[in-house]
Amino acid sequence: MGSEPRKISNDAGLYAAALGALARRPHSSFELRTYLERRTPEPAAARRVLARLKQEKLVDDGRYALDFARARASARRQGGRRIAMELRKRGVPDRHIDAAIKQVFAEFDEATMVRKVIERRMRLVRGPFDRKKSASLYRTLLRAGFDPGVIRRELYAAQTPQRNGDTELADVFVDSDDHAS
């Protein structure tokens, strides 16, 4: 891979490195602490700089979680489960994750987001929207982090006008309730 980053021995240099990292993109406390610890021979210096950044309100996990969740929900159309997983990987505490997800999905209706993805995919599909394509879309929406119940309900609602009495497509999602996690 790459070489070890240049070690910074004083707090002022470490603080400047932290500001540079924050200027490039927002970081959680965990990410920034890891970044700083890799750049100093003294872990206590990284903790001092991080405490200073928190005191100056340049690092705030609550604000970071909210901004991250809002961006992922609006731009990438990701669901709450996926966003929460990504924030946990970035070391954000669960209390901040839960608050951010709750606030963001009060602004963005998850069912509406799922419905838009389904409508777009149904417009672009070639041939009939059969069981195989429906299952593929279901898996795609699950990976995007949407609630399985919301996905099944919206897929069923989207397919109802097209079905003409064919209940086979809906059975894929009704039967999968037993297997959902």
C-alpha positions as CSV (number, residue, x, y, z in Angstrom):
1,M,0.0,0.0,0.0
2,G,1.3,3.5,0.8
3,S,4.1,4.6,3.1
4,E,3.5,5.7,6.7
5,P,2.3,9.3,7.0
6,R,4.9,11.9,8.2
7,K,4.8,12.1,12.0
8,I,4.0,15.4,13.5
9,S,5.5,16.0,17.0
10,N,3.8,19.2,18.1
11,D,0.2,20.1,18.9
12,A,0.1,23.1,16.5
13,G,1.2,21.0,13.6
14,L,-1.3,18.3,14.5
15,Y,-4.1,20.9,14.9
16,A,-3.2,22.3,11.4
17,A,-3.4,18.7,10.0
18,A,-6.8,18.2,11.6
19,L,-8.1,21.5,10.1
20,G,-6.9,20.4,6.7
21,A,-8.7,17.1,7.0
22,L,-11.9,18.9,8.1
23,A,-11.6,21.3,5.2
24,R,-11.6,18.4,2.8
25,R,-14.7,16.7,4.2
26,P,-16.5,16.4,7.6
27,H,-15.3,13.7,9.9
28,S,-16.7,11.9,12.9
29,S,-14.8,12.1,16.2
30,F,-13.7,8.5,15.7
31,E,-12.5,9.1,12.2
32,L,-10.6,12.2,13.1
33,R,-9.0,10.6,16.2
34,T,-7.8,7.7,14.0
35,Y,-6.5,10.2,11.4
36,L,-4.6,12.1,14.1
37,E,-3.2,9.1,15.9
38,R,-1.6,7.9,12.7
39,R,0.2,11.2,12.3
40,T,1.7,11.6,15.8
41,P,4.1,9.4,17.9
42,E,2.2,10.5,21.0
43,P,-1.5,9.4,21.2
44,A,-2.2,11.9,24.0
45,A,-1.5,14.7,21.6
46,A,-4.2,13.4,19.3
47,R,-6.7,13.4,22.2
48,R,-5.7,17.0,23.2
49,V,-6.2,18.3,19.6
50,L,-9.5,16.4,19.3
51,A,-10.7,17.9,22.6
52,R,-9.8,21.4,21.4
53,L,-11.6,20.8,18.1
54,K,-14.7,19.7,20.0
55,Q,-14.5,22.7,22.4
56,E,-14.3,25.0,19.3
57,K,-17.3,23.1,17.9
58,L,-15.5,22.1,14.8
59,V,-16.2,18.4,15.5
60,D,-19.7,17.4,16.5
61,D,-20.9,13.8,16.0
62,G,-24.6,14.8,16.3
63,R,-24.3,17.4,13.5
64,Y,-22.1,15.1,11.5
65,A,-24.7,12.3,11.7
66,L,-27.6,14.6,10.8
67,D,-25.7,16.0,7.8
68,F,-24.6,12.6,6.6
69,A,-28.0,11.1,6.9
70,R,-29.7,14.0,5.1
71,A,-27.2,13.8,2.3
72,R,-27.5,10.0,1.9
73,A,-31.3,10.1,2.0
74,S,-31.7,12.9,-0.5
75,A,-28.9,12.4,-2.9
76,R,-28.3,8.7,-2.9
77,R,-31.9,7.7,-1.9
78,Q,-30.7,5.4,0.8
79,G,-32.9,4.1,3.6
80,G,-32.5,4.4,7.3
81,R,-31.0,1.0,7.9
82,R,-28.2,1.6,5.4
83,I,-27.5,5.1,6.7
84,A,-27.3,3.8,10.3
85,M,-24.9,1.0,9.2
86,E,-22.6,3.5,7.5
87,L,-22.6,5.8,10.5
88,R,-21.8,2.9,12.8
89,K,-18.8,2.0,10.6
90,R,-17.7,5.6,11.0
91,G,-17.8,5.4,14.8
92,V,-20.7,7.6,15.5
93,P,-22.5,6.8,18.8
94,D,-26.0,5.2,18.5
95,R,-27.7,8.1,20.3
96,H,-26.6,10.4,17.5
97,I,-27.5,7.9,14.8
98,D,-31.0,7.3,16.1
99,A,-31.7,11.1,16.5
100,A,-30.4,11.8,13.0
101,I,-32.4,9.0,11.4
102,K,-35.6,10.0,13.2
103,Q,-35.2,13.7,12.1
104,V,-34.3,12.9,8.5
105,F,-37.1,10.5,7.9
106,A,-39.5,12.9,9.4
107,E,-38.5,15.2,6.5
108,F,-38.3,12.4,3.9
109,D,-41.0,9.8,3.7
110,E,-39.4,6.4,3.2
111,A,-42.5,5.0,1.4
112,T,-42.4,7.9,-1.1
113,M,-38.7,7.3,-1.7
114,V,-39.3,3.6,-2.3
115,R,-42.3,4.3,-4.6
116,K,-40.2,6.7,-6.7
117,V,-37.5,4.1,-7.2
118,I,-40.1,1.4,-8.1
119,E,-41.9,3.7,-10.6
120,R,-38.6,4.6,-12.3
121,R,-37.5,1.0,-12.6
122,M,-40.9,-0.1,-13.9
123,R,-40.7,2.6,-16.6
124,L,-37.3,1.5,-17.7
125,V,-38.0,-2.3,-17.6
126,R,-38.0,-4.1,-20.9
127,G,-40.7,-6.7,-21.3
128,P,-43.2,-7.7,-18.6
129,F,-42.5,-6.9,-15.0
130,D,-42.4,-10.5,-13.9
131,R,-41.6,-12.2,-10.7
132,K,-37.8,-12.3,-11.4
133,K,-37.6,-8.6,-12.0
134,S,-39.8,-7.9,-9.0
135,A,-37.5,-10.0,-6.8
136,S,-34.5,-8.2,-8.2
137,L,-35.9,-4.8,-7.4
138,Y,-36.9,-6.0,-3.9
139,R,-33.2,-7.1,-3.2
140,T,-32.0,-3.7,-4.6
141,L,-34.2,-1.8,-2.3
142,L,-33.1,-4.0,0.7
143,R,-29.5,-3.2,-0.1
144,A,-30.3,0.5,-0.2
145,G,-31.5,0.1,3.4
146,F,-35.2,0.4,3.2
147,D,-37.6,-1.4,5.5
148,P,-38.7,-4.8,4.1
149,G,-42.4,-4.1,5.0
150,V,-42.4,-0.8,3.2
151,I,-40.8,-2.4,0.2
152,R,-43.3,-5.2,0.0
153,R,-46.3,-2.8,0.5
154,E,-45.1,-0.4,-2.2
155,L,-44.2,-3.2,-4.7
156,Y,-47.6,-4.8,-4.2
157,A,-49.4,-1.4,-4.6
158,A,-47.3,-0.7,-7.8
159,Q,-48.1,-4.1,-9.3
160,T,-51.8,-4.2,-8.4
161,P,-53.1,-2.3,-11.5
162,Q,-50.9,-4.5,-13.8
163,R,-51.7,-7.9,-12.4
164,N,-55.2,-8.5,-14.0
165,G,-56.1,-11.1,-11.4
166,D,-52.6,-12.7,-11.3
167,T,-51.8,-13.1,-7.6
168,E,-48.5,-14.8,-8.2
169,L,-46.3,-11.7,-8.1
170,A,-47.7,-10.5,-4.8
171,D,-47.1,-14.0,-3.3
172,V,-43.4,-13.4,-3.6
173,F,-43.5,-10.6,-1.1
174,V,-46.3,-11.9,1.1
175,D,-44.6,-15.3,1.6
176,S,-41.2,-13.7,2.3
177,D,-42.6,-12.2,5.6
178,D,-41.6,-15.5,7.3
179,H,-38.0,-15.2,6.1
180,A,-37.5,-11.4,6.8
181,S,-35.0,-10.4,9.5
